[in-house]
C-alpha cells in the first residue's frame, strides 16, 4: 500500500482552513464555476462544507 498522498484542488487556495484539507482523500473543489459545471455535467449534487473550526 502506498503512503504517498495526492493533493486535491484546495492545494492552491489561500485560506488556511482550505489548505488544511488539501491532502484529504476527497477531491474537494473550492467554490467555483468549475465545481458547479462538473456537478451539473455528471448530474451529481453539490456537497457544501461550511467549516467547523
CHARMM-style PDB file with segment names, atoms N, HN, CA, C and O in Angstrom:
ATOM      1  N   UNK     1       0.848  -1.176   0.000  1.00  0.00      PROA
ATOM      2  CA  UNK     1       0.000   0.000   0.000  1.00  0.00      PROA
ATOM      3  C   UNK     1       0.895   1.241   0.000  1.00  0.00      PROA
ATOM      4  O   UNK     1       1.856   1.309   0.765  1.00  0.00      PROA
ATOM      5  N   UNK     2       0.589   2.207  -0.841  1.00  0.00      PROA
ATOM      6  HN  UNK     2      -0.193   2.151  -1.463  1.00  0.00      PROA
ATOM      7  CA  UNK     2       1.360   3.433  -0.954  1.00  0.00      PROA
ATOM      8  C   UNK     2       0.958   4.417   0.143  1.00  0.00      PROA
ATOM      9  O   UNK     2      -0.215   4.518   0.502  1.00  0.00      PROA
ATOM     10  N   UNK     3       1.942   5.137   0.666  1.00  0.00      PROA
ATOM     11  HN  UNK     3       2.895   5.055   0.374  1.00  0.00      PROA
ATOM     12  CA  UNK     3       1.646   6.153   1.674  1.00  0.00      PROA
ATOM     13  C   UNK     3       1.709   7.554   1.091  1.00  0.00      PROA
ATOM     14  O   UNK     3       1.511   8.531   1.814  1.00  0.00      PROA
ATOM     15  N   UNK     4       1.982   7.672  -0.211  1.00  0.00      PROA
ATOM     16  HN  UNK     4       2.143   6.879  -0.798  1.00  0.00      PROA
ATOM     17  CA  UNK     4       2.007   8.984  -0.846  1.00  0.00      PROA
ATOM     18  C   UNK     4       0.595   9.520  -0.969  1.00  0.00      PROA
ATOM     19  O   UNK     4      -0.299   8.846  -1.480  1.00  0.00      PROA
ATOM     20  N   UNK     5       0.408  10.723  -0.500  1.00  0.00      PROA
ATOM     21  HN  UNK     5       1.134  11.271  -0.085  1.00  0.00      PROA
ATOM     22  CA  UNK     5      -0.912  11.350  -0.600  1.00  0.00      PROA
ATOM     23  C   UNK     5      -0.922  12.311  -1.771  1.00  0.00      PROA
ATOM     24  O   UNK     5       0.039  13.045  -2.004  1.00  0.00      PROA
ATOM     25  N   UNK     6      -2.014  12.296  -2.495  1.00  0.00      PROA
ATOM     26  HN  UNK     6      -2.794  11.701  -2.305  1.00  0.00      PROA
ATOM     27  CA  UNK     6      -2.200  13.218  -3.618  1.00  0.00      PROA
ATOM     28  C   UNK     6      -2.959  14.438  -3.115  1.00  0.00      PROA
ATOM     29  O   UNK     6      -3.934  14.314  -2.374  1.00  0.00      PROA
ATOM     30  N   UNK     7      -2.509  15.598  -3.519  1.00  0.00      PROA
ATOM     31  HN  UNK     7      -1.717  15.698  -4.121  1.00  0.00      PROA
ATOM     32  CA  UNK     7      -3.220  16.826  -3.156  1.00  0.00      PROA
ATOM     33  C   UNK     7      -4.448  16.986  -4.040  1.00  0.00      PROA
ATOM     34  O   UNK     7      -4.476  16.514  -5.176  1.00  0.00      PROA
ATOM     35  N   UNK     8      -5.449  17.649  -3.510  1.00  0.00      PROA
ATOM     36  HN  UNK     8      -5.426  18.033  -2.587  1.00  0.00      PROA
ATOM     37  CA  UNK     8      -6.632  17.969  -4.306  1.00  0.00      PROA
ATOM     38  C   UNK     8      -6.571  19.442  -4.712  1.00  0.00      PROA
ATOM     39  O   UNK     8      -5.548  20.096  -4.511  1.00  0.00      PROA
ATOM     40  N   UNK     9      -7.641  19.960  -5.273  1.00  0.00      PROA
ATOM     41  HN  UNK     9      -8.473  19.428  -5.436  1.00  0.00      PROA
ATOM     42  CA  UNK     9      -7.652  21.330  -5.791  1.00  0.00      PROA
ATOM     43  C   UNK     9      -7.464  22.399  -4.721  1.00  0.00      PROA
ATOM     44  O   UNK     9      -7.162  23.548  -5.045  1.00  0.00      PROA
ATOM     45  N   UNK    10      -7.635  22.043  -3.468  1.00  0.00      PROA
ATOM     46  HN  UNK    10      -7.880  21.110  -3.205  1.00  0.00      PROA
ATOM     47  CA  UNK    10      -7.504  23.031  -2.410  1.00  0.00      PROA
ATOM     48  C   UNK    10      -6.049  23.426  -2.161  1.00  0.00      PROA
ATOM     49  O   UNK    10      -5.786  24.406  -1.464  1.00  0.00      PROA
ATOM     50  N   UNK    11      -5.120  22.687  -2.713  1.00  0.00      PROA
ATOM     51  HN  UNK    11      -5.334  21.891  -3.279  1.00  0.00      PROA
ATOM     52  CA  UNK    11      -3.695  22.971  -2.523  1.00  0.00      PROA
ATOM     53  C   UNK    11      -3.329  24.381  -2.980  1.00  0.00      PROA
ATOM     54  O   UNK    11      -2.361  24.953  -2.478  1.00  0.00      PROA
ATOM     55  N   UNK    12      -4.065  24.940  -3.903  1.00  0.00      PROA
ATOM     56  HN  UNK    12      -4.851  24.475  -4.311  1.00  0.00      PROA
ATOM     57  CA  UNK    12      -3.734  26.251  -4.460  1.00  0.00      PROA
ATOM     58  C   UNK    12      -4.543  27.397  -3.850  1.00  0.00      PROA
ATOM     59  O   UNK    12      -4.484  28.528  -4.333  1.00  0.00      PROA
ATOM     60  N   UNK    13      -5.290  27.105  -2.799  1.00  0.00      PROA
ATOM     61  HN  UNK    13      -5.338  26.187  -2.407  1.00  0.00      PROA
ATOM     62  CA  UNK    13      -6.090  28.141  -2.146  1.00  0.00      PROA
ATOM     63  C   UNK    13      -5.253  28.931  -1.146  1.00  0.00      PROA
ATOM     64  O   UNK    13      -4.184  28.479  -0.735  1.00  0.00      PROA
ATOM     65  N   UNK    14      -5.735  30.109  -0.753  1.00  0.00      PROA
ATOM     66  HN  UNK    14      -6.603  30.476  -1.087  1.00  0.00      PROA
ATOM     67  CA  UNK    14      -5.024  30.960   0.207  1.00  0.00      PROA
ATOM     68  C   UNK    14      -5.530  30.783   1.632  1.00  0.00      PROA
ATOM     69  O   UNK    14      -4.814  31.084   2.587  1.00  0.00      PROA
ATOM     70  N   UNK    15      -6.738  30.305   1.778  1.00  0.00      PROA
ATOM     71  HN  UNK    15      -7.319  30.061   1.002  1.00  0.00      PROA
ATOM     72  CA  UNK    15      -7.350  30.158   3.092  1.00  0.00      PROA
ATOM     73  C   UNK    15      -6.662  29.057   3.905  1.00  0.00      PROA
ATOM     74  O   UNK    15      -6.533  27.932   3.424  1.00  0.00      PROA
ATOM     75  N   UNK    16      -6.218  29.364   5.130  1.00  0.00      PROA
ATOM     76  HN  UNK    16      -6.322  30.278   5.521  1.00  0.00      PROA
ATOM     77  CA  UNK    16      -5.621  28.316   5.974  1.00  0.00      PROA
ATOM     78  C   UNK    16      -6.590  27.155   6.216  1.00  0.00      PROA
ATOM     79  O   UNK    16      -6.169  25.999   6.280  1.00  0.00      PROA
ATOM     80  N   UNK    17      -7.886  27.458   6.350  1.00  0.00      PROA
ATOM     81  HN  UNK    17      -8.228  28.396   6.298  1.00  0.00      PROA
ATOM     82  CA  UNK    17      -8.877  26.396   6.554  1.00  0.00      PROA
ATOM     83  C   UNK    17      -8.911  25.445   5.356  1.00  0.00      PROA
ATOM     84  O   UNK    17      -8.900  24.226   5.533  1.00  0.00      PROA
ATOM     85  N   UNK    18      -8.952  25.989   4.151  1.00  0.00      PROA
ATOM     86  HN  UNK    18      -8.960  26.978   4.007  1.00  0.00      PROA
ATOM     87  CA  UNK    18      -8.997  25.136   2.960  1.00  0.00      PROA
ATOM     88  C   UNK    18      -7.684  24.378   2.785  1.00  0.00      PROA
ATOM     89  O   UNK    18      -7.688  23.205   2.411  1.00  0.00      PROA
ATOM     90  N   UNK    19      -6.574  25.035   3.052  1.00  0.00      PROA
ATOM     91  HN  UNK    19      -6.570  25.988   3.356  1.00  0.00      PROA
ATOM     92  CA  UNK    19      -5.271  24.378   2.888  1.00  0.00      PROA
ATOM     93  C   UNK    19      -5.101  23.173   3.799  1.00  0.00      PROA
ATOM     94  O   UNK    19      -4.414  22.219   3.435  1.00  0.00      PROA
ATOM     95  N   UNK    20      -5.710  23.199   4.972  1.00  0.00      PROA
ATOM     96  HN  UNK    20      -6.268  23.975   5.268  1.00  0.00      PROA
ATOM     97  CA  UNK    20      -5.560  22.055   5.864  1.00  0.00      PROA
ATOM     98  C   UNK    20      -6.273  20.805   5.336  1.00  0.00      PROA
ATOM     99  O   UNK    20      -6.076  19.708   5.859  1.00  0.00      PROA
ATOM    100  N   UNK    21      -7.090  20.974   4.313  1.00  0.00      PROA
ATOM    101  HN  UNK    21      -7.249  21.865   3.889  1.00  0.00      PROA
ATOM    102  CA  UNK    21      -7.799  19.845   3.704  1.00  0.00      PROA
ATOM    103  C   UNK    21      -7.256  19.489   2.313  1.00  0.00      PROA
ATOM    104  O   UNK    21      -7.866  18.704   1.587  1.00  0.00      PROA
ATOM    105  N   UNK    22      -6.130  20.059   1.958  1.00  0.00      PROA
ATOM    106  HN  UNK    22      -5.634  20.697   2.548  1.00  0.00      PROA
ATOM    107  CA  UNK    22      -5.567  19.860   0.621  1.00  0.00      PROA
ATOM    108  C   UNK    22      -5.106  18.428   0.356  1.00  0.00      PROA
ATOM    109  O   UNK    22      -4.978  18.027  -0.800  1.00  0.00      PROA
ATOM    110  N   UNK    23      -4.859  17.659   1.405  1.00  0.00      PROA
ATOM    111  HN  UNK    23      -4.963  17.985   2.345  1.00  0.00      PROA
ATOM    112  CA  UNK    23      -4.408  16.274   1.216  1.00  0.00      PROA
ATOM    113  C   UNK    23      -5.445  15.260   1.693  1.00  0.00      PROA
ATOM    114  O   UNK    23      -5.125  14.090   1.903  1.00  0.00      PROA
ATOM    115  N   UNK    24      -6.682  15.709   1.862  1.00  0.00      PROA
ATOM    116  HN  UNK    24      -6.943  16.659   1.691  1.00  0.00      PROA
ATOM    117  CA  UNK    24      -7.768  14.771   2.171  1.00  0.00      PROA
ATOM    118  C   UNK    24      -7.978  13.850   0.981  1.00  0.00      PROA
ATOM    119  O   UNK    24      -7.707  14.244  -0.153  1.00  0.00      PROA
ATOM    120  N   UNK    25      -8.455  12.633   1.211  1.00  0.00      PROA
ATOM    121  HN  UNK    25      -8.676  12.312   2.132  1.00  0.00      PROA
ATOM    122  CA  UNK    25      -8.714  11.721   0.090  1.00  0.00      PROA
ATOM    123  C   UNK    25      -9.959  12.108  -0.717  1.00  0.00      PROA
ATOM    124  O   UNK    25     -10.319  11.413  -1.667  1.00  0.00      PROA
ATOM    125  N   UNK    26     -10.602  13.188  -0.353  1.00  0.00      PROA
ATOM    126  HN  UNK    26     -10.309  13.752   0.419  1.00  0.00      PROA
ATOM    127  CA  UNK    26     -11.767  13.690  -1.078  1.00  0.00      PROA
ATOM    128  C   UNK    26     -11.280  14.691  -2.116  1.00  0.00      PROA
ATOM    129  O   UNK    26     -10.411  15.514  -1.829  1.00  0.00      PROA
ATOM    130  N   UNK    27     -11.829  14.623  -3.306  1.00  0.00      PROA
ATOM    131  HN  UNK    27     -12.535  13.954  -3.540  1.00  0.00      PROA
ATOM    132  CA  UNK    27     -11.439  15.575  -4.354  1.00  0.00      PROA
ATOM    133  C   UNK    27     -12.275  16.843  -4.231  1.00  0.00      PROA
ATOM    134  O   UNK    27     -13.138  17.119  -5.064  1.00  0.00      PROA
ATOM    135  N   UNK    28     -12.002  17.612  -3.169  1.00  0.00      PROA
ATOM    136  HN  UNK    28     -11.301  17.387  -2.492  1.00  0.00      PROA
ATOM    137  CA  UNK    28     -12.709  18.854  -2.925  1.00  0.00      PROA
ATOM    138  C   UNK    28     -12.449  19.874  -4.018  1.00  0.00      PROA
ATOM    139  O   UNK    28     -11.377  19.896  -4.624  1.00  0.00      PROA
ATOM    140  N   UNK    29     -13.433  20.710  -4.260  1.00  0.00      PROA
ATOM    141  HN  UNK    29     -14.304  20.691  -3.768  1.00  0.00      PROA
ATOM    142  CA  UNK    29     -13.297  21.865  -5.143  1.00  0.00      PROA
ATOM    143  C   UNK    29     -13.514  23.101  -4.291  1.00  0.00      PROA
ATOM    144  O   UNK    29     -14.360  23.077  -3.397  1.00  0.00      PROA
ATOM    145  N   UNK    30     -12.787  24.176  -4.531  1.00  0.00      PROA
ATOM    146  HN  UNK    30     -12.100  24.196  -5.258  1.00  0.00      PROA
ATOM    147  CA  UNK    30     -13.180  25.434  -3.903  1.00  0.00      PROA
ATOM    148  C   UNK    30     -14.461  25.924  -4.581  1.00  0.00      PROA
ATOM    149  O   UNK    30     -14.808  25.453  -5.664  1.00  0.00      PROA
ATOM    150  N   UNK    31     -15.156  26.856  -3.954  1.00  0.00      PROA
ATOM    151  HN  UNK    31     -14.874  27.238  -3.074  1.00  0.00      PROA
ATOM    152  CA  UNK    31     -16.368  27.426  -4.530  1.00  0.00      PROA
ATOM    153  C   UNK    31     -16.008  28.034  -5.874  1.00  0.00      PROA
ATOM    154  O   UNK    31     -15.226  28.983  -5.934  1.00  0.00      PROA
ATOM    155  N   UNK    32     -16.565  27.501  -6.950  1.00  0.00      PROA
ATOM    156  HN  UNK    32     -17.200  26.730  -6.902  1.00  0.00      PROA
ATOM    157  CA  UNK    32     -16.187  27.995  -8.276  1.00  0.00      PROA
ATOM    158  C   UNK    32     -17.192  27.548  -9.328  1.00  0.00      PROA
ATOM    159  O   UNK    32     -17.982  26.629  -9.112  1.00  0.00      PROA
ATOM    160  N   UNK    33     -17.141  28.219 -10.462  1.00  0.00      PROA
ATOM    161  HN  UNK    33     -16.499  28.966 -10.637  1.00  0.00      PROA
ATOM    162  CA  UNK    33     -17.974  27.808 -11.593  1.00  0.00      PROA
ATOM    163  C   UNK    33     -17.596  26.400 -12.044  1.00  0.00      PROA
ATOM    164  O   UNK    33     -18.457  25.628 -12.466  1.00  0.00      PROA
ATOM    165  N   UNK    34     -16.304  26.065 -11.953  1.00  0.00      PROA
ATOM    166  HN  UNK    34     -15.605  26.692 -11.610  1.00  0.00      PROA
ATOM    167  CA  UNK    34     -15.843  24.732 -12.353  1.00  0.00      PROA
ATOM    168  C   UNK    34     -16.534  23.645 -11.525  1.00  0.00      PROA
ATOM    169  O   UNK    34     -16.949  22.620 -12.066  1.00  0.00      PROA
ATOM    170  N   UNK    35     -16.654  23.869 -10.234  1.00  0.00      PROA
ATOM    171  HN  UNK    35     -16.318  24.703  -9.795  1.00  0.00      PROA
ATOM    172  CA  UNK    35     -17.288  22.881  -9.350  1.00  0.00      PROA
ATOM    173  C   UNK    35     -18.742  22.643  -9.750  1.00  0.00      PROA
ATOM    174  O   UNK    35     -19.190  21.500  -9.845  1.00  0.00      PROA
ATOM    175  N   UNK    36     -19.473  23.731  -9.981  1.00  0.00      PROA
ATOM    176  HN  UNK    36     -19.109  24.659  -9.904  1.00  0.00      PROA
ATOM    177  CA  UNK    36     -20.885  23.597 -10.335  1.00  0.00      PROA
ATOM    178  C   UNK    36     -21.073  23.021 -11.736  1.00  0.00      PROA
ATOM    179  O   UNK    36     -22.019  22.270 -11.973  1.00  0.00      PROA
ATOM    180  N   UNK    37     -20.189  23.363 -12.656  1.00  0.00      PROA
ATOM    181  HN  UNK    37     -19.421  23.974 -12.463  1.00  0.00      PROA
ATOM    182  CA  UNK    37     -20.272  22.810 -14.010  1.00  0.00      PROA
ATOM    183  C   UNK    37     -20.022  21.306 -13.989  1.00  0.00      PROA
ATOM    184  O   UNK    37     -20.697  20.555 -14.694  1.00  0.00      PROA
ATOM    185  N   UNK    38     -19.051  20.860 -13.179  1.00  0.00      PROA
ATOM    186  HN  UNK    38     -18.503  21.470 -12.606  1.00  0.00      PROA
ATOM    187  CA  UNK    38     -18.754  19.423 -13.083  1.00  0.00      PROA
ATOM    188  C   UNK    38     -19.948  18.681 -12.483  1.00  0.00      PROA
ATOM    189  O   UNK    38     -20.344  17.629 -12.984  1.00  0.00      PROA
ATOM    190  N   UNK    39     -20.515  19.225 -11.419  1.00  0.00      PROA
ATOM    191  HN  UNK    39     -20.194  20.080 -11.011  1.00  0.00      PROA
ATOM    192  CA  UNK    39     -21.681  18.593 -10.796  1.00  0.00      PROA
ATOM    193  C   UNK    39     -22.840  18.486 -11.790  1.00  0.00      PROA
ATOM    194  O   UNK    39     -23.508  17.456 -11.875  1.00  0.00      PROA
ATOM    195  N   UNK    40     -23.062  19.547 -12.524  1.00  0.00      PROA
ATOM    196  HN  UNK    40     -22.519  20.384 -12.455  1.00  0.00      PROA
ATOM    197  CA  UNK    40     -24.160  19.540 -13.499  1.00  0.00      PROA
ATOM    198  C   UNK    40     -23.895  18.537 -14.612  1.00  0.00      PROA
ATOM    199  O   UNK    40     -24.796  17.794 -15.000  1.00  0.00      PROA
ATOM    200  N   UNK    41     -22.660  18.505 -15.135  1.00  0.00      PROA
ATOM    201  HN  UNK    41     -21.928  19.109 -14.820  1.00  0.00      PROA
ATOM    202  CA  UNK    41     -22.358  17.602 -16.247  1.00  0.00      PROA
ATOM    203  C   UNK    41     -22.426  16.136 -15.837  1.00  0.00      PROA
ATOM    204  O   UNK    41     -22.697  15.265 -16.664  1.00  0.00      PROA
ATOM    205  N   UNK    42     -22.179  15.866 -14.553  1.00  0.00      PROA
ATOM    206  HN  UNK    42     -21.959  16.573 -13.881  1.00  0.00      PROA
ATOM    207  CA  UNK    42     -22.230  14.486 -14.049  1.00  0.00      PROA
ATOM    208  C   UNK    42     -23.553  14.175 -13.356  1.00  0.00      PROA
ATOM    209  O   UNK    42     -23.739  13.080 -12.827  1.00  0.00      PROA
ATOM    210  N   UNK    43     -24.471  15.139 -13.359  1.00  0.00      PROA
ATOM    211  HN  UNK    43     -24.320  16.029 -13.789  1.00  0.00      PROA
ATOM    212  CA  UNK    43     -25.781  15.002 -12.723  1.00  0.00      PROA
ATOM    213  C   UNK    43     -25.624  14.542 -11.267  1.00  0.00      PROA
ATOM    214  O   UNK    43     -26.266  13.592 -10.819  1.00  0.00      PROA
ATOM    215  N   UNK    44     -24.746  15.253 -10.549  1.00  0.00      PROA
ATOM    216  HN  UNK    44     -24.224  16.025 -10.913  1.00  0.00      PROA
ATOM    217  CA  UNK    44     -24.476  14.933  -9.144  1.00  0.00      PROA
ATOM    218  C   UNK    44     -24.804  16.138  -8.277  1.00  0.00      PROA
ATOM    219  O   UNK    44     -24.709  17.277  -8.733  1.00  0.00      PROA
ATOM    220  N   UNK    45     -25.192  15.892  -7.024  1.00  0.00      PROA
ATOM    221  HN  UNK    45     -25.270  14.966  -6.654  1.00  0.00      PROA
ATOM    222  CA  UNK    45     -25.452  17.010  -6.125  1.00  0.00      PROA
ATOM    223  C   UNK    45     -24.138  17.662  -5.680  1.00  0.00      PROA
ATOM    224  O   UNK    45     -23.065  17.072  -5.802  1.00  0.00      PROA
ATOM    225  N   UNK    46     -24.244  18.861  -5.175  1.00  0.00      PROA
ATOM    226  HN  UNK    46     -25.116  19.341  -5.076  1.00  0.00      PROA
ATOM    227  CA  UNK    46     -23.095  19.565  -4.609  1.00  0.00      PROA
ATOM    228  C   UNK    46     -23.144  19.374  -3.099  1.00  0.00      PROA
ATOM    229  O   UNK    46     -24.163  19.653  -2.467  1.00  0.00      PROA
ATOM    230  N   UNK    47     -22.056  18.905  -2.529  1.00  0.00      PROA
ATOM    231  HN  UNK    47     -21.228  18.678  -3.042  1.00  0.00      PROA
ATOM    232  CA  UNK    47     -21.929  18.771  -1.083  1.00  0.00      PROA
ATOM    233  C   UNK    47     -21.154  19.981  -0.602  1.00  0.00      PROA
ATOM    234  O   UNK    47     -19.990  20.155  -0.962  1.00  0.00      PROA
ATOM    235  N   UNK    48     -21.774  20.805   0.194  1.00  0.00      PROA
ATOM    236  HN  UNK    48     -22.719  20.663   0.487  1.00  0.00      PROA
ATOM    237  CA  UNK    48     -21.169  22.054   0.635  1.00  0.00      PROA
ATOM    238  C   UNK    48     -20.706  21.935   2.077  1.00  0.00      PROA
ATOM    239  O   UNK    48     -21.489  21.604   2.967  1.00  0.00      PROA
ATOM    240  N   UNK    49     -19.438  22.206   2.297  1.00  0.00      PROA
ATOM    241  HN  UNK    49     -18.802  22.475   1.574  1.00  0.00      PROA
ATOM    242  CA  UNK    49     -18.889  22.240   3.652  1.00  0.00      PROA
ATOM    243  C   UNK    49     -18.720  23.697   4.049  1.00  0.00      PROA
ATOM    244  O   UNK    49     -18.062  24.464   3.345  1.00  0.00      PROA
ATOM    245  N   UNK    50     -19.313  24.082   5.172  1.00  0.00      PROA
ATOM    246  HN  UNK    50     -19.848  23.460   5.744  1.00  0.00      PROA
ATOM    247  CA  UNK    50     -19.194  25.453   5.634  1.00  0.00      PROA
ATOM    248  C   UNK    50     -18.149  25.586   6.732  1.00  0.00      PROA
ATOM    249  O   UNK    50     -17.994  26.658   7.317  1.00  0.00      PROA
ATOM    250  N   UNK    51     -17.443  24.518   7.011  1.00  0.00      PROA
ATOM    251  HN  UNK    51     -17.569  23.647   6.536  1.00  0.00      PROA
ATOM    252  CA  UNK    51     -16.386  24.561   8.014  1.00  0.00      PROA
ATOM    253  C   UNK    51     -16.905  24.254   9.404  1.00  0.00      PROA
ATOM    254  O   UNK    51     -18.112  24.216   9.647  1.00  0.00      PROA
ATOM    255  N   UNK    52     -15.978  24.039  10.295  1.00  0.00      PROA
ATOM    256  HN  UNK    52     -14.998  24.070  10.097  1.00  0.00      PROA
ATOM    257  CA  UNK    52     -16.350  23.687  11.652  1.00  0.00      PROA
ATOM    258  C   UNK    52     -15.323  24.152  12.658  1.00  0.00      PROA
ATOM    259  O   UNK    52     -15.390  23.766  13.826  1.00  0.00      PROA
ATOM    260  N   UNK    53     -14.351  24.988  12.230  1.00  0.00      PROA
ATOM    261  HN  UNK    53     -14.296  25.301  11.282  1.00  0.00      PROA
ATOM    262  CA  UNK    53     -13.340  25.410  13.205  1.00  0.00      PROA
ATOM    263  C   UNK    53     -13.675  26.724  13.851  1.00  0.00      PROA
ATOM    264  OT1 UNK    53     -12.918  27.209  14.692  1.00  0.00      PROA
TER     265      UNK     53
END
